Amino acid sequence: MNISQPTPVERTFELAEQIPSFWRGLHLGAAIRHVRRVLHLTQVEVAQGAGIAQSHLARIERGMEPRWDTLMRVFAAMECELILVPKARMPFSQMQSRNYSRWLDRYFSRLRARRESNRR
């Protein structure tokens, strides 16, 4: 029996489904505040570890969008690694067939255009 292994993308989408709903839709600042509090860290401790001002961390926790490198430093200061996990909005197989259909449409329209230009 030949059972195929999921691709890394399929596995990522499977893992994303396992993320507790608490984290979905939570803005980054709220996530930082939650992790910081669970770890019993103060804003001052995290800000010092990240090399930013405490007031800057407070603004991030209230919803200000930080730069990516700042986010990485803030999470590193809490001994965490920040990763992005894409979550599929539909089953992966449906995404594949949908995208394959789009690819085929584009391929054949380019092919038709090429034939038309060669006829001229």
Secondary structure, DSSP 8 states (H G I E B T S, - for coil): -------HHHHHHHHHHTS-GGGTT--HHHHHHHHHHHTT--HHHHHHHHTS-HHHHHHHHTT----HHHHHHHHHHTT---------SS-HHHHHHHHHHHHHHHHHHHHHHHHHHHH-
